[in-house]
């Protein structure tokens, strides 16, 4: 997908960025549970297992007031028992997955699913990934990859009526191993800074979701989720660190409520699709710098956000309008220093679509942005010296986007073309800095002016018979010239222009599906003057469904 970067150099370093904006400024959900976190700058903030995912709904840019992420929203949904029951037609079943990778990694997963009576369904799931240190493409042995990731998921569904459903889920991800101090950096970088130091590390996520769905047709479709989402980062730094270290632990205990409703009204020649709801999110962060000795004080922080929103997608036929408004309220409490801050503001959005012809649609959108100061980085203990700047303003801005969608026939094939142009302006951009004149190490957030991201995305998808060919090209530029001295642009993930070609073909007679994907990222000189080399990655894979006529079996190979 053009504009989306997903990946990481380590199992504890999964990162997502949209158009260069990091996941700290995206709304990322797993089964309705908001994943917003910032634990440690050398690790990722997301623990997502793709093996059990059913779908991923990606929306680039702040194009709707339904979401508060200034870079966009990603909604991941995991499978439930109904997905597998509907696919097999059986009342009970199971799935076993086993894989081996020549970069010293093996994994397996076990899934059960069943219908318990007429109204209840259940899905238990377990996934295990075991990694060892491997050799990279240059034949250099890695360090800090030896570890294990386990994921346990249990879902219980209850169909109260034909149009009401409750679902309770428990999701536990545990990652443990002997990892480097900086898992987001390569072997050479870690070795150059701290040698071959390895630290016993544990990084866990525990989520509990209770969801309710109501479908009364055009009158109302309601989706409500209450969740708890707790993260824990533990590391033993005693033996390897010069001068002696400590066992450290940071936790982020989160809870929230998401309510989203949709109603359809017909008024003359116009159809109104109203989307409205409430979002509440509460974070409680704690850092214990000496878990064993217990002599150091625990550093605590809290943050709470509440939003109410409504938008109306009005369909006049060839013309569509979508105005919306969102009211934001945000509070942050640096418990250890006793400082609190409150920020509020309304954001607005207006999007439009116009069908020039049956095959050509023009798109345009404008929205305003809002962001309060996030809590200090927990694992470094920064919350112990963080205070609120009395002159701090909430970060605001605007997002403008233009686009077109064109479909046509080309040599008997279906051709789909998409173009996006966008500009995101961040006003009163916030950066954490030392308090001027401090003698006790106090820090606060300070407004530094304006940052601008502008870019484009081009894509063309050609489908003919069993062929599916997708080509895309995207790029964006970051302008920090108006931020002023002392600003840090670490919130952005700069990379060069990206060209991607994805070619797929299905051999129906033997039930084999093959895919080739190539991605080229151009060299880039960042705003800080650093040169990031370009690179090209090829992925080739094949999937054979029911080989040798073995029912339910599939084989996948890739390089």
Wavefront OBJ file of the C-alpha trace (Angstrom):
o trace
v 0.000 0.000 0.000
v 1.667 3.289 -1.068
v 2.532 5.564 1.862
v 2.582 2.758 4.447
v 5.753 1.428 6.080
v 5.445 -1.658 8.307
v 8.361 -3.587 9.722
v 11.232 -3.546 12.136
v 14.668 -4.995 12.718
v 13.629 -7.135 15.671
v 10.636 -8.899 17.204
v 10.355 -6.150 19.851
v 10.716 -3.408 17.264
v 7.555 -3.595 15.158
v 6.838 -0.121 13.810
v 4.198 1.374 11.559
v 4.393 4.759 9.865
v 1.990 6.485 7.487
v 3.521 9.032 5.142
v 6.468 9.378 7.527
v 4.374 9.906 10.677
v 5.235 7.325 13.344
v 2.742 5.085 15.145
v 2.905 7.375 18.186
v 0.722 9.753 16.153
v -1.540 7.142 14.578
v -4.667 5.543 15.980
v -3.834 1.813 15.899
v -6.497 -0.639 17.085
v -6.494 -4.394 17.635
v -10.065 -5.679 17.957
v -11.193 -2.201 18.973
v -8.499 -1.713 21.640
v -6.368 1.405 21.129
v -2.655 0.558 21.153
v -1.221 4.071 21.715
v 1.990 3.719 23.726
v 5.544 4.992 23.960
v 7.683 2.732 26.139
v 11.286 3.087 24.958
v 12.785 4.840 21.957
v 14.888 1.808 20.956
v 11.838 -0.481 20.807
v 8.539 -0.517 19.005
v 5.236 0.333 20.630
v 3.145 -2.404 18.998
v 3.010 -6.143 19.649
v 0.949 -7.519 16.747
v 0.804 -11.131 15.580
v -0.043 -11.293 11.841
v -0.733 -15.052 11.925
v -4.182 -14.607 13.507
v -5.219 -11.394 11.755
v -8.430 -11.437 9.718
v -8.291 -7.932 8.263
v -6.483 -4.602 8.339
v -8.383 -1.405 7.558
v -5.849 1.307 6.674
v -6.830 4.986 6.336
v -4.005 7.333 5.424
v -4.117 10.894 6.675
v -6.469 12.656 9.069
v -9.356 12.534 6.599
v -12.189 11.817 9.044
v -13.133 13.135 12.497
v -13.996 9.554 13.499
v -10.274 9.119 14.215
v -8.005 11.372 16.272
v -4.688 10.192 14.807
v -2.998 13.042 12.985
v -1.387 10.592 10.547
v -4.310 8.227 10.046
v -5.761 5.060 11.532
v -5.105 1.303 11.306
v -7.792 -1.083 12.531
v -6.620 -4.700 12.876
v -9.158 -7.444 13.485
v -8.242 -10.953 14.623
v -10.158 -14.040 13.568
v -13.049 -15.347 15.616
v -14.786 -18.709 15.592
v -17.470 -17.565 13.131
v -14.863 -16.900 10.423
v -13.593 -20.474 10.543
v -16.986 -22.058 11.130
v -18.458 -20.331 8.090
v -15.458 -21.338 5.963
v -15.658 -25.041 6.851
v -19.360 -25.548 7.480
v -18.502 -27.689 10.521
v -19.607 -27.217 14.124
v -16.072 -27.847 15.414
v -12.634 -27.762 13.872
v -8.974 -26.997 14.238
v -6.026 -25.519 12.410
v -2.324 -26.371 12.735
v 0.428 -24.222 11.234
v 4.135 -25.134 11.206
v 6.893 -23.089 9.578
v 10.661 -22.969 9.327
v 12.827 -20.106 8.095
v 16.507 -20.402 7.224
v 17.265 -17.232 9.211
v 17.201 -19.480 12.304
v 13.509 -19.141 13.075
v 10.776 -21.744 13.581
v 7.151 -21.239 14.534
v 3.896 -23.089 14.988
v 0.331 -22.256 15.929
v -2.664 -24.253 17.150
v -6.231 -23.030 16.684
v -9.477 -24.585 17.804
v -12.978 -23.339 17.060
v -16.450 -24.556 17.800
v -20.147 -23.782 18.051
v -21.449 -24.337 21.591
v -25.180 -24.690 21.204
v -27.072 -22.229 19.048
v -25.716 -18.985 20.482
v -22.187 -19.476 21.804
v -18.962 -19.908 19.841
v -15.387 -20.176 21.084
v -11.880 -19.861 19.638
v -8.713 -20.793 21.575
v -5.409 -20.003 19.863
v -1.703 -20.419 20.649
v 1.301 -19.265 18.604
v 5.019 -19.823 19.302
v 8.012 -18.321 17.500
v 11.529 -19.452 18.407
v 14.510 -17.471 17.103
v 18.278 -17.983 17.201
v 21.076 -15.717 16.058
v 21.581 -15.929 12.291
v 23.940 -14.698 9.595
v 22.958 -11.603 7.626
v 23.322 -11.159 3.860
v 26.999 -10.291 4.253
v 27.693 -13.441 6.255
v 28.063 -11.578 9.558
v 26.645 -13.383 12.589
v 23.985 -11.389 14.370
v 23.654 -10.966 18.110
v 20.608 -10.290 20.211
v 18.070 -12.249 18.156
v 17.915 -15.312 20.404
v 14.463 -15.339 21.990
v 10.905 -16.626 21.994
v 7.572 -14.964 21.282
v 4.330 -16.543 22.472
v 0.770 -15.438 21.812
v -2.347 -16.842 23.452
v -5.796 -15.675 22.356
v -9.192 -16.839 23.601
v -12.457 -15.510 22.191
v -15.979 -16.279 23.397
v -18.921 -15.049 21.341
v -22.604 -14.874 22.282
v -25.372 -14.122 19.788
v -28.035 -12.657 22.085
v -30.482 -12.172 19.209
v -30.363 -12.207 15.432
v -29.043 -8.625 15.458
v -27.091 -8.445 18.743
v -23.757 -9.998 19.590
v -21.398 -9.880 22.575
v -17.757 -10.961 22.389
v -15.192 -11.362 25.164
v -11.522 -11.858 24.302
v -8.253 -12.329 26.155
v -5.023 -11.681 24.227
v -1.555 -12.238 25.722
v 1.724 -11.650 23.864
v 5.027 -12.442 25.611
v 8.443 -11.821 24.072
v 11.556 -12.889 25.988
v 15.201 -13.288 25.082
v 18.762 -12.032 25.385
v 18.614 -8.851 23.341
v 20.919 -5.935 22.641
v 20.546 -2.594 24.384
v 19.233 -1.075 21.146
v 17.111 -3.652 19.282
v 16.217 -1.081 16.630
v 19.866 -0.867 15.537
v 22.018 -3.343 13.639
v 24.816 -5.585 14.874
v 27.601 -3.250 13.786
v 26.046 -0.201 15.455
v 25.420 -1.966 18.757
v 28.921 -3.455 18.740
v 30.504 -0.074 18.015
v 28.690 1.598 20.929
v 28.590 -1.070 23.657
v 30.308 -4.155 22.264
v 28.491 -7.483 22.403
v 26.441 -6.730 25.541
v 23.226 -8.762 25.745
v 20.485 -8.095 28.282
v 17.754 -10.516 29.415
v 14.594 -8.761 28.224
v 10.852 -9.339 28.505
v 8.249 -7.340 26.583
v 4.584 -8.281 27.130
v 1.105 -7.123 26.151
v -2.106 -8.286 27.863
v -5.446 -7.175 26.433
v -9.013 -7.885 27.545
v -11.852 -6.744 25.283
v -15.590 -6.774 25.785
v -17.487 -5.765 22.664
v -21.138 -5.337 21.763
v -22.597 -5.146 18.264
v -26.126 -4.084 17.334
v -27.488 -4.083 13.784
v -30.914 -2.542 13.235
v -30.292 -1.718 9.596
v -30.584 1.898 8.517
v -31.872 2.939 11.940
v -28.568 2.208 13.698
v -25.541 -0.032 13.493
v -23.645 0.168 16.792
v -20.191 -1.125 17.711
v -19.016 -0.610 21.312
v -15.815 -1.895 22.934
v -14.513 -1.594 26.485
v -10.900 -2.709 26.791
v -7.866 -2.930 29.007
v -4.476 -3.010 27.279
v -1.418 -3.395 29.514
v 2.227 -3.390 28.430
v 5.288 -4.360 30.454
v 8.967 -3.923 29.578
v 11.447 -5.649 31.915
v 15.223 -5.763 31.536
v 18.091 -7.067 33.657
v 21.043 -4.692 33.226
v 23.106 -5.874 36.198
v 25.872 -8.144 34.912
v 26.882 -6.696 31.534
v 26.757 -2.976 32.242
v 30.033 -1.350 33.305
v 29.870 -0.267 36.936
v 26.858 -2.457 37.667
v 23.294 -1.923 36.548
v 19.823 -2.652 37.831
v 16.736 -4.672 36.990
v 14.327 -2.160 35.455
v 10.630 -2.384 34.669
v 8.220 -0.027 32.927
v 4.488 -0.645 32.726
v 1.677 1.024 30.821
v -1.778 0.107 32.117
v -4.441 1.379 29.751
v -8.199 1.214 29.570
v -10.692 2.737 27.214
v -14.113 2.815 25.662
v -14.958 3.179 21.968
v -18.521 3.671 20.786
v -19.216 4.089 17.085
v -22.720 4.267 15.622
v -23.979 4.673 12.069
v -27.461 5.703 10.950
v -28.831 6.231 7.448
v -31.448 8.865 6.683
v -33.047 9.702 3.340
v -34.014 13.313 2.759
v -35.436 13.930 -0.677
v -32.711 13.322 -3.249
v -29.961 13.052 -0.635
v -28.908 10.090 1.509
v -27.294 10.973 4.868
v -24.998 8.455 6.539
v -24.372 9.730 10.064
v -21.376 8.404 12.003
v -21.137 9.459 15.611
v -19.633 8.256 18.831
v -17.376 8.618 21.854
v -13.765 7.645 22.498
v -12.187 7.497 25.958
v -8.617 6.442 26.709
v -6.809 6.365 30.066
v -3.083 5.652 30.512
v -1.233 4.931 33.737
v 2.532 4.599 33.328
v 5.058 3.553 35.945
v 8.818 3.003 35.948
v 10.774 1.147 38.609
v 14.521 1.786 38.070
v 15.571 -0.774 40.698
v 13.106 -3.631 40.837
v 15.329 -5.877 42.977
v 16.842 -3.385 45.412
v 13.657 -1.383 45.793
v 15.557 1.700 46.965
v 14.541 3.997 44.111
v 11.193 5.760 43.908
v 8.680 4.571 41.327
v 8.079 7.190 38.652
v 4.418 7.547 37.692
v 2.479 9.404 34.986
v -1.122 9.505 33.819
v -2.918 10.737 30.716
v -6.611 10.837 29.830
v -8.310 11.745 26.566
v -11.982 12.041 25.716
v -13.495 12.801 22.322
v -17.041 13.158 20.976
v -17.552 13.265 17.219
v -20.148 13.306 14.474
v -19.891 13.364 10.695
v -22.501 13.270 7.964
v -21.708 11.664 4.625
v -24.252 13.181 2.239
v -24.775 11.418 -1.093
v -26.474 13.503 -3.803
v -25.746 10.958 -6.511
v -22.794 12.267 -8.502
v -21.663 14.501 -5.628
v -20.833 13.466 -2.060
v -20.006 15.697 0.921
v -18.768 14.655 4.358
v -18.656 17.431 6.972
v -17.700 16.525 10.536
v -16.707 17.924 13.907
v -14.779 16.394 16.826
v -14.448 17.772 20.360
v -11.203 16.804 22.111
v -10.334 16.981 25.795
v -6.921 15.889 27.084
v -5.228 15.837 30.491
v -1.722 14.813 31.503
v -0.502 14.294 35.069
v 3.207 13.908 35.870
v 2.503 12.304 39.236
v 6.125 12.189 40.421
v 6.590 15.960 40.029
v 3.005 16.889 40.883
v 2.432 18.849 37.666
v -0.761 18.580 35.603
v -1.942 20.107 32.348
v -5.285 20.286 30.533
v -5.834 20.930 26.825
v -8.985 21.004 24.715
v -10.113 22.007 21.259
v -12.428 21.216 18.380
v -11.329 19.807 15.039
v -13.268 19.947 11.805
v -13.315 18.028 8.567
v -14.853 18.398 5.135
v -14.415 15.862 2.343
v -16.026 15.680 -1.074
v -16.250 13.317 -4.003
v -17.467 14.104 -7.516
v -18.203 11.586 -10.271
v -17.013 13.321 -13.435
v -18.045 10.279 -15.458
v -19.070 6.741 -14.608
v -15.382 5.782 -14.506
v -13.713 8.918 -13.098
v -14.056 10.256 -9.538
v -12.377 13.357 -8.110
v -11.714 13.615 -4.362
v -10.818 16.472 -2.032
v -10.565 16.805 1.727
v -9.636 19.305 4.429
v -9.343 18.666 8.167
v -7.832 20.325 11.221
v -5.624 18.592 13.800
v -5.261 18.473 17.591
v -2.685 16.858 19.867
v -1.807 17.289 23.531
v 1.619 16.558 25.078
v 2.238 12.843 25.472
v 3.656 11.411 28.714
v 7.444 11.251 29.019
v 9.285 8.144 27.839
v 8.783 5.666 30.721
v 11.766 3.306 30.436
v 14.367 6.076 30.678
v 12.725 7.515 33.792
v 12.036 10.826 32.057
v 8.739 11.217 33.894
v 10.633 11.841 37.130
v 11.732 15.311 35.994
v 8.876 16.249 33.611
v 6.790 19.320 34.390
v 4.151 21.261 32.471
v 5.169 24.366 30.547
v 2.640 27.090 31.505
v 3.006 28.660 28.054
v 2.487 25.405 26.145
v -0.215 25.341 23.480
v -1.786 22.195 22.089
v -0.328 21.120 18.777
v -2.742 21.934 15.953
v -2.555 22.031 12.171
v -4.328 21.052 9.005
v -4.407 18.251 6.459
v -5.291 18.816 2.802
v -5.703 16.020 0.288
v -6.649 15.802 -3.400
v -7.134 12.630 -5.408
v -8.715 10.815 -8.292
v -9.915 7.290 -9.015
v -10.207 6.072 -12.623
v -11.323 2.708 -13.948
v -11.239 1.539 -17.552
v -10.716 -1.442 -19.848
v -7.292 -2.029 -21.382
v -6.764 -4.891 -23.836
v -9.568 -6.849 -22.183
v -8.243 -6.224 -18.656
v -9.682 -4.105 -15.824
v -7.441 -1.145 -14.988
v -7.748 0.831 -11.752
v -5.720 4.023 -11.323
v -5.373 6.089 -8.153
v -3.636 9.413 -7.481
v -3.260 11.183 -4.122
v -1.645 14.550 -3.372
v -1.437 15.650 0.253
v -0.016 18.258 2.603
v 0.016 18.023 6.399
v 0.941 21.140 8.386
v 1.738 20.840 12.093
v 1.466 24.138 13.978
v 2.950 24.740 17.437
v 4.963 21.547 17.006
v 5.906 20.198 20.454
v 9.363 19.018 21.495
v 10.550 17.921 24.959
v 13.525 20.080 26.056
v 15.422 21.069 29.186
v 13.741 23.793 31.196
v 15.816 26.965 30.653
v 18.081 27.641 33.623
v 17.247 24.406 35.433
v 19.791 23.052 37.898
v 17.806 19.919 38.787
v 17.341 18.363 35.331
v 13.717 19.387 34.840
v 12.248 19.067 31.362
v 9.067 20.242 29.664
v 7.418 20.429 26.268
v 7.913 23.537 24.176
v 6.226 24.794 20.999
v 8.718 25.186 18.162
v 6.757 26.487 15.203
v 5.667 24.712 12.043
v 6.531 21.457 10.256
v 5.129 20.554 6.846
v 4.859 17.175 5.106
v 3.817 17.128 1.463
v 3.796 14.218 -0.918
v 2.063 12.032 -3.470
v 0.961 8.458 -4.138
v 0.386 6.873 -7.551
v -0.977 3.394 -8.150
v -2.223 1.277 -11.057
v -3.848 -2.142 -10.691
v -4.338 -4.346 -13.784
v -6.511 -7.466 -13.469
v -6.954 -9.888 -16.352
v -8.112 -13.437 -15.787
v -5.790 -14.984 -13.210
v -3.300 -12.126 -13.465
v -3.208 -9.370 -10.839
v -0.530 -6.690 -11.316
v -0.154 -3.691 -9.006
v 2.415 -0.933 -9.512
v 2.813 2.051 -7.200
v 5.121 4.983 -6.616
v 5.071 7.310 -3.617
v 7.175 9.987 -1.991
v 7.006 12.791 0.509
v 9.153 15.634 1.797
v 9.550 16.973 5.319
v 10.106 20.707 5.760
v 11.353 21.632 9.242
v 12.912 24.952 8.243
v 10.314 26.864 10.292
v 10.746 24.848 13.482
v 13.579 26.941 14.845
v 16.764 25.816 16.536
v 16.662 23.108 19.181
v 13.704 21.228 17.664
v 13.836 17.458 17.273
v 12.113 15.768 14.333
v 12.306 12.252 15.824
v 8.521 11.862 15.426
v 9.048 11.454 11.670
v 10.401 8.418 9.816
v 12.091 9.789 6.720
v 12.690 7.492 3.766
v 13.296 7.922 0.040
v 10.753 7.675 -2.746
v 9.357 4.153 -2.943
v 8.472 2.182 -6.088
v 6.680 -1.155 -5.778
v 5.634 -3.839 -8.266
v 3.446 -6.748 -7.182
v 2.633 -9.534 -9.678
v 0.341 -12.481 -8.864
v -0.969 -15.404 -10.900
v -3.212 -18.312 -10.008
v -2.891 -21.739 -11.669
v -6.453 -23.002 -11.248
v -5.811 -26.525 -12.530
v -3.361 -27.284 -9.725
v -4.568 -24.758 -7.090
v -1.219 -22.947 -6.988
v -0.942 -19.202 -6.422
v 2.393 -17.452 -7.043
v 3.474 -13.905 -6.207
v 6.474 -11.711 -6.895
v 6.910 -8.416 -5.061
v 9.774 -5.991 -5.573
v 10.241 -2.735 -3.674
v 12.857 -0.090 -4.363
v 13.520 2.698 -1.879
v 15.627 5.559 -3.210
v 18.561 7.144 -1.404
v 17.608 10.078 0.802
v 19.383 12.919 2.553
v 17.379 13.646 5.702
v 16.570 17.056 7.107
v 19.445 16.528 9.548
v 21.876 15.999 6.644
v 22.226 12.231 7.094
v 22.417 10.084 3.966
v 20.163 7.006 4.034
v 21.252 4.588 1.268
v 18.671 3.224 -1.121
v 17.880 -0.468 -1.364
v 15.805 -3.018 -3.278
v 13.956 -6.004 -1.811
v 12.514 -8.956 -3.762
v 9.958 -11.371 -2.298
v 8.846 -14.477 -4.199
v 6.228 -16.820 -2.748
v 3.945 -19.670 -3.767
v 0.911 -21.235 -2.115
v -0.332 -24.725 -3.000
v -3.832 -25.479 -1.755
v -4.724 -29.112 -0.971
v -1.570 -30.682 -2.431
v -1.877 -34.352 -3.345
v -5.637 -33.920 -2.745
v -5.169 -33.697 1.022
v -8.267 -31.866 2.243
v -7.543 -28.766 4.341
v -3.768 -28.782 3.755
v -1.832 -25.886 2.232
v 1.891 -25.435 1.595
v 3.643 -22.065 1.398
v 7.203 -21.392 0.276
v 8.976 -18.084 -0.111
v 12.317 -16.427 -0.558
l 1 2 3 4 5 6 7 8 9 10 11 12 13 14 15 16 17 18 19 20 21 22 23 24 25 26 27 28 29 30 31 32 33 34 35 36 37 38 39 40 41 42 43 44 45 46 47 48 49 50 51 52 53 54 55 56 57 58 59 60 61 62 63 64 65 66 67 68 69 70 71 72 73 74 75 76 77 78 79 80 81 82 83 84 85 86 87 88 89 90 91 92 93 94 95 96 97 98 99 100 101 102 103 104 105 106 107 108 109 110 111 112 113 114 115 116 117 118 119 120 121 122 123 124 125 126 127 128 129 130 131 132 133 134 135 136 137 138 139 140 141 142 143 144 145 146 147 148 149 150 151 152 153 154 155 156 157 158 159 160 161 162 163 164 165 166 167 168 169 170 171 172 173 174 175 176 177 178 179 180 181 182 183 184 185 186 187 188 189 190 191 192 193 194 195 196 197 198 199 200 201 202 203 204 205 206 207 208 209 210 211 212 213 214 215 216 217 218 219 220 221 222 223 224 225 226 227 228 229 230 231 232 233 234 235 236 237 238 239 240 241 242 243 244 245 246 247 248 249 250 251 252 253 254 255 256 257 258 259 260 261 262 263 264 265 266 267 268 269 270 271 272 273 274 275 276 277 278 279 280 281 282 283 284 285 286 287 288 289 290 291 292 293 294 295 296 297 298 299 300 301 302 303 304 305 306 307 308 309 310 311 312 313 314 315 316 317 318 319 320 321 322 323 324 325 326 327 328 329 330 331 332 333 334 335 336 337 338 339 340 341 342 343 344 345 346 347 348 349 350 351 352 353 354 355 356 357 358 359 360 361 362 363 364 365 366 367 368 369 370 371 372 373 374 375 376 377 378 379 380 381 382 383 384 385 386 387 388 389 390 391 392 393 394 395 396 397 398 399 400 401 402 403 404 405 406 407 408 409 410 411 412 413 414 415 416 417 418 419 420 421 422 423 424 425 426 427 428 429 430 431 432 433 434 435 436 437 438 439 440 441 442 443 444 445 446 447 448 449 450 451 452 453 454 455 456 457 458 459 460 461 462 463 464 465 466 467 468 469 470 471 472 473 474 475 476 477 478 479 480 481 482 483 484 485 486 487 488 489 490 491 492 493 494 495 496 497 498 499 500 501 502 503 504 505 506 507 508 509 510 511 512 513 514 515 516 517 518 519 520 521 522 523 524 525 526 527 528 529 530 531 532 533 534 535 536 537 538 539 540 541 542 543 544 545 546 547 548 549 550 551 552 553 554 555 556 557 558 559
